[in-house]
Amino acid sequence: MTKLSNIMLVYVSAAIVVFLILLRFYLRSCVKKCTCKSKLFGKTVIITGANSGIGYHTALRLAGRGARTILACRDEERALAAVEKIKNETGNMQVIYRHLDLTSLQSVRDFANDVLKTEDRLDVLVNNAGACALRNEYTKDGIVEGMQVNHFGPFLLTLLLIPLLKNSRPSRIVNVSTLMYVFGFVNLEKFNEKRLNRINLYADSKLYNLLIQQEFSERLKETDITINSLHPGVIVTGILGIPNPLFAAFFKFICWVSPRTAEEGAETAVHLAVSEECKNVTGKFYIDCKETFLLPKAKDAVMATKVWSLSEKMVKNYL
């Protein structure tokens, strides 16, 4: 390599470093906070997967606004610890834990029955629970674990709680999604096949979520129930559990370029749950508290109807 080539390499490397630093500062400046001051006294909210990460901070913020806050979680020990921490930080004693295991449709049914029997209202349902780091196995319901936890379980839960949401209207459904849906595909014949690539499965499940949202939005348009989704940002949480060291390193690099905390990731969820400007908005996708463009494949009405029919078929024994 010539001296000139070495000099050029140094300049190119320096330019890349400067670009990445400027990009990091720019993306950091894009992080927005929910500025709405609305209180939630007398209202009830449910947040799934709320014992840690984005779900925990969403629960903390909503409890801080006075809501009766139900943490729907699988791990009782961690959930109870989160409940006590939220109570201590907010002074809100109306924070409770209820067991919900999305790998079991019976657990979803039991949770919903319990809520319908014991709660007189539900103002906000936040479908936050989801994961990529799941086994490439079938649940006892015969569904690939990743698809059940990320799609079919939340779909069933939402359907079962619609009556209570209707009784409490105006009410809201908030789905924590991801921009990874852009890499997802819908295959109605092979959706329940095991796949070694958990990232692809996760992306597919999130595309299913967004399509189902379109159908929910259409079916609920006369009920005063809104449903919207959000991308919380690229955040290092326990959701991925990436086993591949190279991909894990790449993911951490992306998190460095676009830095934000789990607390910041919860801001858009809180915004959709409480903001006055969102009260009549439905079927949309938000990033940093702003409505964002969705790819056509996530808004395909024909495909949304097909995914709805498939989803009903998969959970029909528990409806």
N, C-alpha and C positions, 0 to 999 in steps of 0.2 A: 504494500500500500504506500503510495507516494505521500510526501509531506502535505501537498495540497489536499489530498483525499482525507488525511487526518484532520486538517483544519476544518474542512467541510463537515466532517462527522461531528466535531466538537460544536460547531455552530448549529447543526440540525438538532443535536441532543439538547443543547441549551434552549433552542426554540421550543422543543417539545415540552421541556420542564416548565418554561414560562407559560406556555399555553395551558398546561394542566393546572398550574397554580391559579391563573386567571379564571379558568373554568370553575375551579373549586370555589373561588370567591363569588363568582356569579351565581352558581347553584345555591350557595349558602344564602345569598341575598333573596332567593326565591322562596325561602321557607316563610310561611305566613302563620299567624296565630288567629284563632277565632276571637273576634272583637265584640261579638254579641254579649250583652250583659244579662240576658234573660235568666230568670230563676225558675226552678222546677219544683217548688214546694207543692205538695199534694199530687205530684205525678210519679209514675212508676216506670222504671227502665230496666231492661234486661240486657246484659252484655255477655256473650258467650266467650269462653277462653279468657276470662278476665283476671286470672291469678298472676299474670306477668305480662311484660311487654306492652304493646299498644293497647291491648284489652284492659290491662290494669290501669293505665293512665287515663283511658277513656272513662272507666268506672270512677276513678278518683275525681276527675273533673266534673262528672255529672252528679256524683254524690255531694261534691262541694257546692253545687247549685241548689241543693236541698232535696233532690229526688230520692224516693225509695229505690234503692239500687240492688238488683239481684245479680249476683255473680254466678253464672251458669258454667260450671267447670267439672272436669273429670277427676282431678287430683284433690281430694278433700283436704289433706294437710296443708298444701300450698294455698288452696282457696281460703281456708279459715285464717291463715296467717295474713293473707291479703285483706280480708274483711277487717281484721283488727287494726291493721295499719291504716286503712282508709278511714275507719272510725276515729282513730287517734288524730289523723291529720286534718279531718274535716269537721269533727265534732258531730257528725250525722250518725245517729244510732240506728237509722233505718237502712242499714247495709247488711245483706244476708247472703248466705251461700246455699245453692241448691245443686244437687248432683245432675250432671248431664254428660253422657258419654256418646259422642257422635259416631263411634264405631259400632254402636248398637241402636238400631231403629226402635227397639223396645224401650231403651233408655230415653230416647227422644219422646216417644209416646207417653211414658211415665212422667217425664218432666213436664210436658205440656198439660197433662191431666192434673198434676199437682198445682200448677199455676192457675189453671182455669177454675179449680175448686177453691183456692185460697186467696187469690187476688181479685179485687173488684175492678181493676183497671190496668191497662198497659199502654203507655203513651209512646214509648220508643223501644224498638227491638234492634239491637246492634249485633248483627251476625259477624263476629270478629274471628271466632275460632277457625283455624285452618292450618294446614301444615304441608310441607314438602317432604320432610324427613319421616316418612311412613314406610311401613313394611310393604314389600311387593307381594302381598298375600291377600286372600279373600277374607272378609269378615264373616261372622256366623250368618249374616243375612245374604251371603253369596255375592257381595259386591267388592270390587277391588278397594282396598282400604282408603287410598288417596281420593278416589272419586266419592266414596261415601262421606268421609269427613269434610271434604271441601265443597261438595255439591248436594248429594242426595239427602244427607242428614240435615243441613240448614234449610233445604227446600221443604222437607217434611215439617220441620219445626215452625217455619214461617206459615205454612198452610194451617197447621193446627192452632196457631195463635191468632189467626185472622179474626175470629169472632170477638175476642177480647179487645183487639185493636179497633174493631168497628165500634164496639160499645164505648170506647174512650176517645173517639175521634173529635178533633183532628189528631191523627197519630202518624208516626213515622217508622219506616224500616230503613236501616242503614247497613249496607254491606261493605265490609272491608275487602277490597279487591286488590288488583295489582296490574301494572302495565305489562306484566309478562303475558297477559292474555293475547298480546299481538303475536306471540309464537304458538298460540293454541290452535287446534283444529277440532272439528266435530266429525266424528265417525260413528254413526248410529248403530253400525253393525259390530264394531270392534271396541266400543268404549269401555267394555268390561273385561278386556284382556289384560293380563299382567304385562308390565313393561319395566325393563331394566332402568330406563331413563326417567327418574322421578321428576326431573325438572320439566320434561315434556308433559308428563301426567298432570303436574301442578298447573301448568299453563293451560292445558285443555280444560281442566275443571273450572278455572276462572273464566274462560270463555263461555262455558255452559252457564255459569252464574249470571253473566251479563245478558245472555240471551233470555234466560228465565226472567230476569228483571224486566225486560221489555214486555213480556207476557203478563207479569204481575201488574205492571203499570197500566196496561190496557184493561185488565180485568177489574182493577181497583179504582179506575178513573172517576167513578161516580160516588165513591165511598168516603172521600176526604182522608184517605190513607196514601201517603207518598212513599216511594221507594227509590233510593239512590245509592250509588256505589262510589268508592273512592280508592285512589292509590295513595298510600301513606308515605311513600318514599322508599328508598333503598336503605334498609336499616338492619344492623347486626342484631338479630334476635334469635330465639331458639327455633324459629319456624323452618329453617332450611336443613340444619344438621348435615351439612355437606361432607360426605365421606371422601370425595376425590380431593387430594391436597392441592392440585393445580387449579381446579375450579374454585376451591375455597379461597386460595390466594387471589384469584381474579375477582371474586365477589368482594373481598375485603378492600381491594384496590378501588372498585366501583364505589364502595361505601366511603372511602377516603375522598374520592373526587366529588361525591355528592353527600356531604356529611349532614346527618341529622340524628337526633336521639329518638327513642321510643316515645318519650313525652311529646316531642314535636310531631311525631308521626300520628299521634292521637288528635291533633288539632282539627284536621278536616272532618274526622268522625264526630267530634263535638260540634263543629260548625253545622253539619247536616242534621244533627240531633236537636239543636236549639235555635239556630239562626232564623230570624223573622224573614229574611230574604229567600229562604229555602222552603217556606211553609207551603207554597203552592207549586213547587218544582218537583217533578217526578220523572223517573226513567232516565236520569242523567248520570254522568261520570265526572267526578271532581278530583282535582289535584291542587294542593295548597289553597284550599277554601274557594277555588274558582272552578266553574264548569269548564270541562275540557272535551275536545273532540273525541268521538269514538269511531273506530274503524267500521266500515259498512258491515263486515262479517259479524260484528257484535250487536248490530241493529236489524239483522235480517228477520223480518216478521214471519216469513214462511218457516225458516229454520227454528225460530223461537217457539212456534206452535208445535213443531215436531219434538223439540227437546222437552217441552212441557208434557206432552203425551208420554214420552219415554220416562220422564221423571215420575209421573203419576203411576205408571205401570210398576216401576221399581219399588215404590213405597206403599202400594195399594193395600197391603195387609195391615198397615198401621194407621190408615186414615179413618 
